[in-house]
Amino acid sequence: MRLYGHEIDPKTLPGHVGIIMDGNGRWAKAKGLSRSAGHEAGFRALDRLLNANKEIGVKVLTFYAFSTENWKRPAIEVKFLMAMAKKVIVEYLDTLMANDIRFVMTGTFEGLSSDLRDMIQGAMERSRHCKSYILNMAFNYGGRKEIIDAVRRIAADSAEKKLKPDTIDDKKFAEYLYSPGIPDPDLIIRTSGELRLSNFLLWESAYSELWFTKKLWPDFHPKDFCKAIFDFQHRKRRFGKV
């Protein structure tokens, strides 16, 4: 099928795409706007992509919305990003459920306000019956912290004789991550021209295909998403084999 100028094979779509939404601040600075305005524009880019994916059909989308390192940003910006998280839930939850999309958060509740925690938990509970798609927000998330937290839980279960160390393999370890049951990303997209993962899905991305664009996130459009999928479909994934 031809979508947004690219021939996409619906039979070989990536099952899970992770997106590092980078460049909101630089986009705003280039236009003489506040960083908050950049995040607002980033929200609109997210909206465009979610709407387009109804036609494209990727089953799992994970967006890197707020990292554990983002707490180091100015307090006013952090406050705005927390408000944006609430806005996404309020404005999108009914639409997500109407389209059979399950809402999931990958991350930790540490440091979040009680009302935001309640909103996130409520959204996950209300949409848990949805089966067709998953919208996964990596929020208050850090890849290293996820791995450390998993190790701590494994150590605790081992100490309580709930887990035998010699039974731990890749599959068992993944059960202790923040969002067990969500498949590893086939494709990770990063905007803004930066060529790094920035602590995003470190365990899960072991064999993900990486795709980078110099476009800043607010300028990212469905045609760019389809270009990434088109490139993905023309790569050979060997997973260590010949």
N, CA, C and O of each residue as an XYZ file, in Angstrom:
968
protein
N       0.849     -1.194      0.000
C       0.000      0.000      0.000
C       0.884      1.243      0.000
O       1.977      1.241      0.566
N       0.400      2.296     -0.638
C       1.164      3.542     -0.687
C       0.611      4.507      0.359
O      -0.557      4.891      0.317
N       1.473      4.887      1.292
C       1.082      5.777      2.372
C       2.056      6.937      2.478
O       3.260      6.731      2.625
N       1.537      8.153      2.403
C       2.351      9.362      2.584
C       3.595      9.347      1.698
O       4.676      9.764      2.114
N       3.422      8.859      0.467
C       4.496      8.899     -0.514
C       5.438      7.722     -0.494
O       6.433      7.732     -1.219
N       5.168      6.697      0.312
C       6.065      5.541      0.418
C       5.273      4.241      0.265
O       4.153      4.112      0.759
N       5.888      3.285     -0.434
C       5.286      1.974     -0.587
C       5.573      1.151      0.671
O       6.713      0.761      0.922
N       4.535      0.896      1.450
C       4.668      0.172      2.705
C       4.024     -1.205      2.564
O       2.888     -1.323      2.104
N       4.758     -2.241      2.963
C       4.223     -3.597      2.934
C       3.514     -3.863      4.264
O       4.185     -3.971      5.290
N       2.193     -3.972      4.284
C       1.478     -4.177      5.546
C       1.812     -5.496      6.230
O       1.549     -5.665      7.421
N       2.396     -6.442      5.473
C       2.723     -7.751      6.037
C       4.023     -7.730      6.840
O       4.271     -8.619      7.655
N       4.849     -6.714      6.605
C       6.141     -6.670      7.307
C       6.310     -5.378      8.109
O       7.423     -4.880      8.276
N       5.200     -4.849      8.598
C       5.289     -3.681      9.468
C       6.048     -4.025     10.746
O       5.926     -5.144     11.244
N       6.824     -3.096     11.284
C       7.393     -3.342     12.606
C       6.257     -3.467     13.609
O       5.311     -2.680     13.582
N       6.348     -4.456     14.493
C       5.283     -4.636     15.466
C       5.305     -3.585     16.559
O       4.269     -3.234     17.124
N       6.496     -3.088     16.850
C       6.679     -2.115     17.932
C       7.691     -1.082     17.474
O       8.802     -1.430     17.074
N       7.312      0.184     17.529
C       8.215      1.288     17.193
C       8.370      2.185     18.417
O       7.384      2.641     18.994
N       9.617      2.430     18.805
C       9.912      3.363     19.877
C      10.388      4.679     19.278
O      11.145      4.686     18.308
N       9.945      5.792     19.854
C      10.289      7.099     19.296
C      10.850      8.009     20.379
O      10.197      8.264     21.390
N      12.060      8.492     20.157
C      12.684      9.472     21.036
C      12.345     10.844     20.466
O      12.923     11.275     19.468
N      11.410     11.515     21.107
C      10.890     12.784     20.600
C      11.816     13.913     21.043
O      11.649     14.460     22.133
N      12.774     14.260     20.218
C      13.814     15.207     20.614
C      13.764     16.466     19.740
O      13.507     16.394     18.538
N      14.012     17.606     20.362
C      14.159     18.837     19.598
C      13.114     19.896     19.851
O      13.111     20.919     19.165
N      12.221     19.692     20.814
C      11.185     20.698     21.082
C      11.784     22.044     21.468
O      11.353     23.090     20.982
N      12.784     22.007     22.350
C      13.404     23.247     22.811
C      14.126     23.985     21.704
O      14.019     25.206     21.593
N      14.862     23.251     20.883
C      15.591     23.877     19.779
C      14.636     24.441     18.731
O      14.892     25.491     18.142
N      13.544     23.737     18.511
C      12.522     24.224     17.578
C      11.969     25.561     18.061
O      11.815     26.498     17.278
N      11.673     25.641     19.357
C      11.124     26.876     19.917
C      12.149     28.008     19.875
O      11.811     29.141     19.530
N      13.392     27.706     20.222
C      14.445     28.730     20.224
C      14.641     29.317     18.843
O      14.815     30.527     18.698
N      14.614     28.463     17.819
C      14.810     28.925     16.444
C      13.696     29.865     16.002
O      13.887     30.674     15.094
N      12.538     29.762     16.639
C      11.404     30.607     16.280
C      11.174     31.738     17.277
O      10.193     32.475     17.182
N      12.098     31.864     18.238
C      11.963     32.922     19.227
C      10.826     32.696     20.201
O      10.254     33.652     20.725
N      10.492     31.436     20.449
C       9.391     31.087     21.333
C       9.907     30.478     22.631
O      11.091     30.162     22.746
N       9.033     30.317     23.589
C       9.396     29.697     24.856
C       9.543     28.188     24.676
O       9.020     27.619     23.718
N      10.253     27.545     25.596
C      10.382     26.093     25.544
C       9.016     25.425     25.706
O       8.756     24.371     25.128
N       8.152     26.053     26.500
C       6.805     25.509     26.662
C       6.068     25.472     25.329
O       5.342     24.520     25.046
N       6.251     26.501     24.514
C       5.632     26.524     23.192
C       6.171     25.380     22.327
O       5.446     24.801     21.519
N       7.443     25.072     22.514
C       8.035     23.949     21.789
C       7.405     22.629     22.192
O       7.161     21.765     21.350
N       7.141     22.475     23.489
C       6.499     21.243     23.949
C       5.054     21.157     23.466
O       4.559     20.067     23.179
N       4.383     22.289     23.375
C       3.030     22.308     22.819
C       3.046     21.847     21.364
O       2.191     21.073     20.933
N       4.033     22.337     20.617
C       4.167     21.924     19.224
C       4.505     20.433     19.136
O       4.064     19.738     18.221
N       5.289     19.960     20.095
C       5.609     18.539     20.143
C       4.370     17.696     20.400
O       4.233     16.600     19.856
N       3.472     18.207     21.228
C       2.197     17.520     21.492
C       1.385     17.399     20.205
O       0.753     16.371     19.962
N       1.400     18.442     19.385
C       0.660     18.390     18.122
C       1.267     17.360     17.169
O       0.551     16.694     16.421
N       2.604     17.237     17.206
C       3.260     16.225     16.369
C       2.859     14.822     16.818
O       2.647     13.930     15.996
N       2.760     14.645     18.122
C       2.298     13.362     18.662
C       0.881     13.067     18.197
O       0.571     11.944     17.798
N       0.032     14.071     18.249
C      -1.359     13.935     17.811
C      -1.427     13.525     16.340
O      -2.197     12.637     15.973
N      -0.615     14.178     15.496
C      -0.601     13.843     14.063
C      -0.243     12.375     13.845
O      -0.868     11.678     13.046
N       0.762     11.930     14.565
C       1.246     10.572     14.352
C       0.243      9.536     14.854
O       0.043      8.502     14.216
N      -0.381      9.808     15.986
C      -1.379      8.876     16.496
C      -2.550      8.750     15.529
O      -3.059      7.652     15.303
N      -2.976      9.870     14.962
C      -4.071      9.828     13.996
C      -3.670      9.082     12.730
O      -4.453      8.302     12.188
N      -2.447      9.325     12.261
C      -1.974      8.665     11.048
C      -1.814      7.167     11.253
O      -2.012      6.388     10.322
N      -1.458      6.760     12.466
C      -1.223      5.344     12.711
C      -2.491      4.513     12.637
O      -2.422      3.289     12.529
N      -3.653      5.163     12.692
C      -4.901      4.428     12.479
C      -4.899      3.799     11.094
O      -5.463      2.725     10.889
N      -4.255      4.484     10.137
C      -4.174      3.981      8.768
C      -2.934      3.118      8.563
O      -2.971      2.129      7.831
N      -1.823      3.505      9.223
C      -0.565      2.775      9.034
C      -0.621      1.418      9.721
O      -0.316      0.397      9.102
N      -1.007      1.396     10.996
C      -1.286      0.126     11.655
C      -0.192     -0.491     12.498
O      -0.218     -1.702     12.719
N       0.774      0.285     12.982
C       1.776     -0.266     13.903
C       1.079     -0.574     15.228
O       0.385      0.283     15.775
N       1.256     -1.779     15.741
C       0.478     -2.234     16.894
C       0.922     -1.621     18.219
O       0.092     -1.381     19.096
N       2.218     -1.366     18.375
C       2.721     -0.805     19.631
C       3.590      0.415     19.323
O       4.538      0.328     18.542
N       3.266      1.532     19.931
C       4.076      2.744     19.818
C       4.519      3.161     21.211
O       3.696      3.316     22.114
N       5.828      3.342     21.381
C       6.360      3.828     22.650
C       7.006      5.182     22.419
O       7.904      5.319     21.587
N       6.545      6.181     23.158
C       7.079      7.539     23.041
C       7.866      7.888     24.298
O       7.378      7.729     25.417
N       9.102      8.371     24.095
C       9.947      8.787     25.217
C       9.517     10.195     25.607
O       9.949     11.175     25.000
N       8.662     10.289     26.626
C       8.027     11.555     26.960
C       8.754     12.335     28.049
O       8.792     13.565     28.010
N       9.337     11.621     29.029
C      10.013     12.301     30.139
C      10.995     11.316     30.754
O      10.598     10.248     31.222
N      12.266     11.669     30.755
C      13.288     10.769     31.283
C      13.587     11.094     32.742
O      13.248     12.171     33.234
N      14.222     10.154     33.419
C      14.616     10.399     34.804
C      15.620     11.537     34.892
O      15.736     12.172     35.940
N      16.347     11.808     33.814
C      17.303     12.910     33.789
C      16.624     14.269     33.584
O      17.204     15.311     33.889
N      15.386     14.248     33.064
C      14.680     15.504     32.790
C      14.310     16.275     34.054
O      13.951     17.450     33.978
N      14.394     15.625     35.219
C      14.142     16.338     36.472
C      15.158     17.448     36.695
O      14.921     18.363     37.483
N      16.297     17.369     35.998
C      17.350     18.379     36.154
C      17.041     19.669     35.391
O      17.764     20.656     35.530
N      15.993     19.670     34.601
C      15.617     20.862     33.845
C      15.019     21.912     34.780
O      14.687     21.599     35.924
N      14.878     23.156     34.309
C      14.284     24.203     35.155
C      12.922     23.785     35.699
O      12.141     23.138     35.002
N      12.640     24.159     36.945
C      11.405     23.733     37.615
C      10.155     24.112     36.830
O       9.190     23.348     36.797
N      10.163     25.278     36.202
C       8.978     25.723     35.465
C       8.721     24.825     34.257
O       7.571     24.578     33.892
N       9.799     24.338     33.638
C       9.631     23.433     32.485
C       9.139     22.071     32.939
O       8.273     21.476     32.297
N       9.684     21.571     34.043
C       9.233     20.283     34.584
C       7.751     20.354     34.931
O       6.990     19.434     34.635
N       7.349     21.458     35.564
C       5.940     21.640     35.933
C       5.057     21.617     34.689
O       3.975     21.029     34.702
N       5.514     22.249     33.630
C       4.743     22.275     32.386
C       4.627     20.874     31.791
O       3.559     20.498     31.308
N       5.705     20.100     31.820
C       5.683     18.756     31.256
C       4.761     17.836     32.052
O       4.108     16.962     31.481
N       4.708     18.032     33.361
C       3.768     17.255     34.170
C       2.328     17.598     33.786
O       1.469     16.720     33.697
N       2.081     18.885     33.560
C       0.739     19.316     33.144
C       0.396     18.749     31.770
O      -0.755     18.395     31.510
N       1.396     18.662     30.889
C       1.166     18.102     29.559
C       0.783     16.629     29.647
O      -0.053     16.149     28.881
N       1.403     15.914     30.589
C       1.075     14.500     30.768
C      -0.394     14.345     31.146
O      -1.091     13.469     30.635
N      -0.851     15.205     32.047
C      -2.263     15.171     32.434
C      -3.161     15.494     31.239
O      -4.218     14.890     31.058
N      -2.719     16.456     30.431
C      -3.507     16.863     29.265
C      -3.670     15.710     28.285
O      -4.755     15.504     27.741
N      -2.598     14.957     28.059
C      -2.667     13.816     27.141
C      -3.709     12.819     27.624
O      -4.513     12.322     26.835
N      -3.696     12.527     28.923
C      -4.641     11.551     29.473
C      -6.072     12.068     29.353
O      -6.963     11.347     28.904
N      -6.286     13.319     29.757
C      -7.640     13.889     29.742
C      -8.196     13.954     28.328
O      -9.354     13.606     28.095
N      -7.360     14.404     27.369
C      -7.847     14.630     26.013
C      -7.903     13.377     25.154
O      -8.646     13.334     24.173
N      -7.116     12.343     25.512
C      -6.986     11.203     24.614
C      -7.585      9.903     25.115
O      -7.827      8.997     24.317
N      -7.831      9.785     26.411
C      -8.217      8.472     26.928
C      -9.484      7.938     26.273
O      -9.513      6.782     25.851
N     -10.532      8.755     26.178
C     -11.771      8.278     25.565
C     -11.562      7.902     24.100
O     -12.119      6.915     23.620
N     -10.753      8.699     23.393
C     -10.459      8.405     21.987
C      -9.678      7.105     21.856
O      -9.953      6.289     20.976
N      -8.700      6.920     22.742
C      -7.912      5.685     22.715
C      -8.814      4.474     22.924
O      -8.714      3.482     22.202
N      -9.689      4.563     23.908
C     -10.566      3.427     24.192
C     -11.544      3.171     23.047
O     -11.853      2.022     22.732
N     -12.023      4.237     22.434
C     -12.942      4.084     21.303
C     -12.266      3.394     20.131
O     -12.930      2.748     19.321
N     -10.933      3.528     20.036
C     -10.175      2.903     18.955
C      -9.470      1.623     19.411
O      -8.577      1.119     18.730
N      -9.885      1.105     20.573
C      -9.359     -0.153     21.119
C      -7.842     -0.089     21.336
O      -7.112     -1.031     21.027
N      -7.393      1.047     21.876
C      -5.968      1.260     22.142
C      -5.736      1.244     23.657
O      -6.360      2.001     24.401
N      -4.863      0.402     24.081
C      -4.530      0.298     25.508
C      -3.447      1.314     25.858
O      -2.458      1.457     25.139
N      -3.646      2.014     26.965
C      -2.661      2.983     27.440
C      -1.790      2.327     28.502
O      -2.288      1.720     29.450
N      -0.472      2.464     28.324
C       0.499      1.882     29.251
C       1.553      2.934     29.572
O       1.928      3.729     28.711
N       2.022      2.933     30.799
C       3.169      3.767     31.160
C       4.339      2.858     31.489
O       4.208      1.935     32.293
N       5.486      3.117     30.869
C       6.730      2.450     31.215
C       7.585      3.455     31.969
O       8.014      4.461     31.404
N       7.828      3.187     33.230
C       8.600      4.118     34.039
C       8.303      3.895     35.502
O       7.758      2.858     35.880
N       8.658      4.862     36.325
C       8.457      4.757     37.762
C       7.573      5.893     38.250
O       7.574      6.982     37.675
N       6.831      5.640     39.298
C       5.973      6.669     39.886
C       6.727      7.536     40.903
O       6.165      8.486     41.448
N       7.985      7.209     41.152
C       8.761      7.960     42.138
C       8.854      9.437     41.738
O       9.243      9.765     40.617
N       8.494     10.314     42.669
C       8.607     11.744     42.419
C       7.391     12.373     41.762
O       7.298     13.599     41.703
N       6.456     11.571     41.266
C       5.257     12.112     40.634
C       4.243     12.512     41.699
O       4.186     11.907     42.770
N       3.452     13.523     41.403
C       2.418     13.951     42.332
C       1.354     12.861     42.443
O       1.182     12.051     41.533
N       0.646     12.853     43.565
C      -0.359     11.818     43.792
C      -1.487     11.890     42.761
O      -2.010     10.859     42.338
N      -1.860     13.111     42.356
C      -2.944     13.214     41.378
C      -2.525     12.703     40.014
O      -3.335     12.099     39.311
N      -1.257     12.935     39.614
C      -0.782     12.416     38.334
C      -0.667     10.899     38.389
O      -1.017     10.213     37.429
N      -0.179     10.373     39.506
C      -0.113      8.917     39.653
C      -1.502      8.305     39.515
O      -1.683      7.300     38.828
N      -2.483      8.922     40.176
C      -3.844      8.397     40.121
C      -4.399      8.448     38.695
O      -5.085      7.525     38.256
N      -4.098      9.532     37.978
C      -4.585      9.656     36.611
C      -3.974      8.588     35.708
O      -4.674      7.988     34.893
N      -2.677      8.351     35.852
C      -1.996      7.351     35.028
C      -2.522      5.958     35.343
O      -2.842      5.188     34.437
N      -2.609      5.638     36.631
C      -3.098      4.318     37.021
C      -4.543      4.113     36.581
O      -4.923      3.021     36.159
N      -5.353      5.179     36.685
C      -6.738      5.083     36.250
C      -6.854      4.856     34.754
O      -7.696      4.080     34.302
N      -5.999      5.540     33.973
C      -6.021      5.371     32.517
C      -5.607      3.963     32.121
O      -6.190      3.373     31.211
N      -4.608      3.428     32.797
C      -4.169      2.066     32.488
C      -5.250      1.058     32.860
O      -5.478      0.090     32.133
N      -5.909      1.282     33.981
C      -6.951      0.354     34.410
C      -8.155      0.422     33.472
O      -8.687     -0.616     33.077
N      -8.588      1.626     33.112
C      -9.766      1.779     32.258
C      -9.561      1.185     30.867
O     -10.503      0.684     30.252
N      -8.315      1.245     30.374
C      -8.060      0.801     28.992
C      -7.450     -0.599     28.919
O      -7.065     -1.048     27.840
N      -7.358     -1.282     30.039
C      -6.637     -2.559     30.045
C      -7.307     -3.627     29.184
O      -6.657     -4.583     28.762
N      -8.614     -3.467     28.922
C      -9.319     -4.452     28.095
C      -9.085     -4.236     26.604
O      -9.434     -5.103     25.803
N      -8.508     -3.111     26.213
C      -8.278     -2.814     24.794
C      -7.184     -3.728     24.244
O      -6.166     -3.940     24.903
N      -7.385     -4.262     23.061
C      -6.503     -5.317     22.547
C      -5.814     -4.995     21.216
O      -4.791     -5.601     20.898
N      -6.354     -4.053     20.433
C      -5.861     -3.882     19.071
C      -4.497     -3.192     19.009
O      -3.630     -3.590     18.231
N      -4.310     -2.154     19.835
C      -3.078     -1.370     19.800
C      -2.646     -1.029     21.223
O      -3.430     -1.120     22.168
N      -1.380     -0.633     21.352
C      -0.852     -0.175     22.637
C      -0.158      1.162     22.433
O       0.704      1.295     21.564
N      -0.536      2.152     23.236
C       0.184      3.423     23.314
C       0.951      3.397     24.622
O       0.360      3.468     25.699
N       2.265      3.296     24.528
C       3.127      3.170     25.695
C       3.919      4.458     25.880
O       4.717      4.826     25.018
N       3.704      5.142     26.995
C       4.441      6.365     27.281
C       5.601      6.046     28.227
O       5.381      5.652     29.372
N       6.826      6.216     27.748
C       7.999      6.078     28.611
C       8.116      7.391     29.383
O       8.674      8.373     28.893
N       7.583      7.382     30.588
C       7.447      8.602     31.377
C       8.119      8.409     32.725
O       7.895      7.406     33.403
N       8.949      9.382     33.113
C       9.785      9.235     34.304
C      10.573      7.930     34.176
O      10.641      7.116     35.097
N      11.160      7.773     33.001
C      11.804      6.512     32.621
C      13.302      6.694     32.395
O      13.751      7.706     31.856
N      14.054      5.695     32.821
C      15.482      5.617     32.520
C      15.857      4.160     32.328
O      15.511      3.321     33.160
N      16.558      3.842     31.252
C      16.896      2.462     30.953
C      17.756      1.805     32.011
O      17.521      0.652     32.373
N      18.757      2.525     32.515
C      19.620      1.949     33.551
C      18.837      1.704     34.838
O      19.005      0.676     35.494
N      17.981      2.665     35.191
C      17.182      2.486     36.413
C      16.243      1.298     36.268
O      16.041      0.546     37.222
N      15.669      1.122     35.084
C      14.792     -0.022     34.863
C      15.535     -1.328     35.111
O      15.004     -2.237     35.749
N      16.762     -1.422     34.606
C      17.553     -2.643     34.782
C      17.923     -2.835     36.249
O      17.833     -3.944     36.775
N      18.338     -1.757     36.906
C      18.693     -1.846     38.328
C      17.485     -2.261     39.159
O      17.599     -3.116     40.038
N      16.336     -1.664     38.888
C      15.122     -2.026     39.623
C      14.762     -3.494     39.389
O      14.315     -4.179     40.309
N      14.957     -3.970     38.170
C      14.681     -5.382     37.878
C      15.622     -6.283     38.670
O      15.193     -7.299     39.216
N      16.884     -5.922     38.736
C      17.864     -6.712     39.493
C      17.494     -6.741     40.973
O      17.612     -7.777     41.627
N      17.049     -5.605     41.496
C      16.649     -5.560     42.906
C      15.469     -6.480     43.185
O      15.441     -7.170     44.205
N      14.494     -6.490     42.279
C      13.339     -7.359     42.484
C      13.717     -8.831     42.359
O      13.207     -9.681     43.088
N      14.612     -9.117     41.431
C      15.101    -10.490     41.287
C      15.840    -10.920     42.544
O      15.647    -12.032     43.037
N      16.700    -10.023     43.070
C      17.452    -10.343     44.286
C      16.513    -10.582     45.461
O      16.733    -11.492     46.261
N      15.457     -9.757     45.568
C      14.507     -9.917     46.669
C      13.766    -11.240     46.551
O      13.597    -11.943     47.547
N      13.318    -11.592     45.335
C      12.609    -12.854     45.153
C      13.522    -14.048     45.383
O      13.086    -15.082     45.889
N      14.784    -13.905     45.012
C      15.749    -14.988     45.251
C      15.981    -15.179     46.751
O      16.049    -16.306     47.242
N      16.102    -14.053     47.471
C      16.317    -14.132     48.922
C      15.129    -14.780     49.625
O      15.297    -15.459     50.639
N      13.920    -14.568     49.082
C      12.711    -15.142     49.682
C      12.388    -16.520     49.106
O      11.315    -17.069     49.355
N      13.326    -17.076     48.334
C      13.174    -18.409     47.744
C      12.020    -18.502     46.750
O      11.506    -19.589     46.487
N      11.611    -17.339     46.191
C      10.563    -17.335     45.174
C      11.130    -17.564     43.778
O      10.387    -17.833     42.835
N      12.436    -17.458     43.653
C      13.093    -17.564     42.351
C      14.430    -18.253     42.507
O      15.226    -17.897     43.377
N      14.676    -19.243     41.662
C      15.973    -19.919     41.663
C      16.896    -19.223     40.667
O      16.537    -19.073     39.499
N      18.086    -18.794     41.110
C      18.992    -18.057     40.218
C      19.287    -18.769     38.905
O      19.451    -18.119     37.873
N      19.355    -20.099     38.933
C      19.705    -20.807     37.697
C      18.543    -20.868     36.705
O      18.696    -21.416     35.613
N      17.387    -20.315     37.069
C      16.263    -20.270     36.129
C      16.198    -18.924     35.401
O      15.350    -18.725     34.531
N      17.093    -18.008     35.760
C      17.044    -16.672     35.159
C      17.676    -16.705     33.773
O      18.853    -17.034     33.626
N      16.897    -16.366     32.773
C      17.394    -16.192     31.414
C      16.810    -14.897     30.865
O      16.186    -14.141     31.609
N      17.004    -14.628     29.566
C      16.491    -13.385     28.983
C      14.994    -13.228     29.212
O      14.524    -12.154     29.588
N      14.251    -14.302     28.984
C      12.798    -14.239     29.118
C      12.385    -13.967     30.558
O      11.502    -13.147     30.810
N      13.018    -14.651     31.499
C      12.686    -14.456     32.912
C      13.063    -13.043     33.367
O      12.302    -12.404     34.093
N      14.226    -12.557     32.945
C      14.643    -11.206     33.326
C      13.635    -10.172     32.829
O      13.298     -9.229     33.546
N      13.159    -10.353     31.602
C      12.223     -9.395     31.018
C      10.932     -9.310     31.818
O      10.247     -8.287     31.783
N      10.595    -10.367     32.535
C       9.377    -10.353     33.355
C       9.481     -9.367     34.520
O       8.464     -8.997     35.108
N      10.687     -8.945     34.853
C      10.911     -8.029     35.973
C      11.082     -6.578     35.503
O      11.306     -5.686     36.322
N      10.979     -6.344     34.212
C      11.076     -4.978     33.696
C       9.763     -4.239     33.940
O       8.781     -4.833     34.384
N       9.753     -2.941     33.648
C       8.592     -2.110     33.977
C       7.317     -2.545     33.258
O       6.234     -2.498     33.842
N       7.432     -2.963     32.013
C       6.242     -3.313     31.225
C       6.386     -4.702     30.617
O       6.545     -4.838     29.404
N       6.329     -5.737     31.460
C       6.444     -7.097     30.925
C       5.272     -7.396     30.004
O       4.149     -6.945     30.226
N       5.560     -8.161     28.976
C       4.512     -8.516     28.025
C       4.506     -7.664     26.776
O       3.938     -8.063     25.759
N       5.127     -6.497     26.834
C       5.242     -5.663     25.635
C       6.456     -6.130     24.843
O       7.544     -6.230     25.408
N       6.307     -6.418     23.558
C       7.435     -6.927     22.778
C       8.553     -5.901     22.641
O       8.320     -4.696     22.732
N       9.750     -6.387     22.425
C      10.878     -5.484     22.193
C      10.633     -4.659     20.934
O       9.999     -5.141     19.996
N      11.125     -3.427     20.900
C      10.917     -2.604     19.704
C      11.693     -3.144     18.507
O      12.874     -3.473     18.617
N      11.026     -3.230     17.377
C      11.700     -3.606     16.133
C      12.468     -2.415     15.565
O      13.513     -2.578     14.935
N      11.941     -1.229     15.796
C      12.495     -0.011     15.213
C      12.461      1.108     16.248
O      11.458      1.312     16.931
N      13.580      1.833     16.351
C      13.633      3.018     17.212
C      13.979      4.223     16.342
O      14.952      4.212     15.588
N      13.160      5.252     16.468
C      13.337      6.491     15.712
C      13.774      7.588     16.661
O      13.213      7.738     17.747
N      14.780      8.360     16.254
C      15.150      9.536     17.039
C      15.204     10.753     16.123
O      15.826     10.728     15.061
N      14.543     11.810     16.558
C      14.559     13.052     15.807
C      15.658     13.978     16.308
O      16.302     13.699     17.319
N      15.867     15.075     15.599
C      16.763     16.196     15.961
C      18.215     16.020     15.557
O      19.020     16.921     15.797
N      18.584     14.899     14.953
C      19.947     14.732     14.479
C      20.908     14.130     15.476
O      22.054     13.849     15.124
N      20.479     13.921     16.723
C      21.347     13.282     17.715
C      21.418     11.790     17.423
O      20.423     11.168     17.049
N      22.623     11.219     17.603
C      22.848      9.817     17.250
C      23.144      8.996     18.496
O      24.237      8.447     18.638
N      22.185      8.913     19.389
C      22.349      8.130     20.611
C      20.973      7.734     21.142
O      19.948      8.280     20.734
N      20.980      6.761     22.071
C      19.733      6.270     22.640
C      19.306      7.042     23.885
O      18.129      7.025     24.244
N      20.224      7.705     24.534
C      19.907      8.523     25.710
C      19.117      7.760     26.769
O      18.108      8.246     27.281
N      19.591      6.561     27.086
C      19.034      5.791     28.203
C      17.624      5.280     27.908
O      16.836      5.072     28.830
N      17.304      5.078     26.641
C      15.960      4.656     26.223
C      15.931      3.166     25.896
O      16.613      2.718     24.975
N      15.146      2.402     26.647
C      14.913      0.979     26.381
C      16.217      0.213     26.143
O      16.356     -0.492     25.144
N      17.154      0.355     27.054
C      18.481     -0.226     26.848
C      18.446     -1.750     26.739
O      19.102     -2.325     25.870
N      17.692     -2.398     27.607
C      17.586     -3.863     27.521
C      16.795     -4.266     26.284
O      17.201     -5.157     25.538
N      15.672     -3.608     26.077
C      14.740     -4.007     25.032
C      15.261     -3.739     23.621
O      14.817     -4.383     22.671
N      16.190     -2.806     23.471
C      16.631     -2.394     22.135
C      17.854     -3.165     21.633
O      18.502     -2.740     20.677
N      18.168     -4.279     22.262
C      19.381     -5.025     21.906
C      19.489     -5.311     20.415
O      20.588     -5.265     19.862
N      18.371     -5.606     19.750
C      18.396     -5.902     18.316
C      17.445     -5.005     17.531
O      17.004     -5.367     16.440
N      17.132     -3.848     18.079
C      16.276     -2.904     17.352
C      17.037     -2.270     16.200
O      18.239     -2.024     16.295
N      16.331     -2.010     15.119
C      16.887     -1.198     14.050
C      16.755      0.268     14.456
O      15.739      0.678     15.016
N      17.793      1.050     14.167
C      17.813      2.459     14.555
C      17.665      3.339     13.317
O      18.255      3.065     12.272
N      16.873      4.392     13.449
C      16.649      5.315     12.333
C      16.679      6.735     12.878
O      15.945      7.076     13.806
N      17.536      7.553     12.288
C      17.733      8.918     12.770
C      17.341      9.931     11.697
O      17.516      9.694     10.502
N      16.815     11.043     12.145
C      16.499     12.144     11.239
C      16.919     13.458     11.885
O      16.877     13.603     13.106
N      17.322     14.409     11.054
C      17.709     15.719     11.572
C      16.501     16.591     11.894
O      16.641     17.635     12.532
N      15.329     16.174     11.461
C      14.132     16.957     11.748
C      13.901     17.040     13.256
O      14.065     16.055     13.977
N      13.522     18.218     13.716
C      13.139     18.371     15.107
C      11.741     17.787     15.297
O      10.930     17.786     14.370
N      11.465     17.294     16.498
C      10.222     16.577     16.713
C       8.973     17.346     16.275
O       8.108     16.739     15.644
N       8.825     18.636     16.567
C       7.604     19.322     16.122
C       7.411     19.322     14.610
O       6.291     19.499     14.129
N       8.491     19.126     13.855
C       8.403     19.100     12.394
C       8.269     17.692     11.835
O       8.240     17.504     10.618
N       8.186     16.699     12.720
C       8.093     15.302     12.289
C       6.651     15.011     11.866
O       5.710     15.272     12.615
N       6.492     14.469     10.662
C       5.172     14.227     10.100
C       5.001     12.750      9.755
O       5.985     12.013      9.701
N       3.778     12.315      9.523
C       3.540     10.914      9.148
C       4.365     10.452      7.953
O       4.726      9.279      7.871
N       4.669     11.365      7.019
C       5.496     10.954      5.874
C       6.894     10.553      6.331
O       7.510      9.667      5.739
N       7.403     11.207      7.390
C       8.708     10.837      7.929
C       8.631      9.479      8.620
O       9.548      8.664      8.517
N       7.534      9.250      9.319
C       7.319      7.964      9.977
C       7.276      6.846      8.944
O       7.874      5.788      9.139
N       6.569      7.083      7.849
C       6.481      6.080      6.789
C       7.830      5.872      6.096
O       8.141      4.764      5.659
N       8.627      6.934      5.997
C       9.979      6.789      5.429
C      10.816      5.874      6.313
O      11.558      5.032      5.809
N      10.698      6.035      7.635
C      11.431      5.176      8.558
C      10.986      3.722      8.413
O      11.813      2.810      8.420
N       9.678      3.511      8.282
C       9.161      2.150      8.117
C       9.611      1.564      6.783
O       9.976      0.391      6.709
N       9.586      2.379      5.730
C      10.054      1.935      4.411
C      11.509      1.482      4.490
O      11.857      0.421      3.973
N      12.369      2.288      5.140
C      13.770      1.911      5.288
C      13.907      0.630      6.109
O      14.710     -0.241      5.775
N      13.132      0.518      7.173
C      13.151     -0.678      8.017
C      12.834     -1.921      7.195
O      13.484     -2.955      7.346
N      11.840     -1.817      6.330
C      11.410     -2.973      5.552
C      12.425     -3.391      4.497
O      12.294     -4.463      3.905
N      13.422     -2.569      4.257
C      14.452     -2.913      3.280
C      15.791     -3.246      3.939
O      16.824     -3.289      3.271
N      15.767     -3.477      5.234
C      16.962     -3.922      5.943
C      16.880     -5.433      6.177
O      15.791     -6.007      6.186
N      18.022     -6.062      6.364
C      18.079     -7.485      6.655
C      18.420     -7.648      8.139
O      19.489     -7.231      8.584
N      17.524     -8.246      8.884
C      17.709     -8.430     10.319
C      18.181     -9.870     10.542
O      17.430    -10.819     10.315
N      19.434    -10.024     10.988
C      20.011    -11.354     11.115
C      20.073    -11.845     12.576
O      20.225    -13.043     12.811
N      19.960    -10.952     13.536
C      19.980    -11.324     14.945
C      21.182    -12.199     15.290
O      21.062    -13.189     16.012
N      22.353    -11.812     14.755
C      23.576    -12.546     15.036
C      23.838    -13.713     14.109
O      24.920    -14.300     14.140
N      22.855    -14.059     13.276
C      23.044    -15.165     12.350
C      23.693    -14.664     11.072
O      23.873    -13.461     10.884
N      24.043    -15.601     10.193
C      24.648    -15.243      8.922
C      23.583    -14.735      7.966
O      23.892    -14.379      6.829
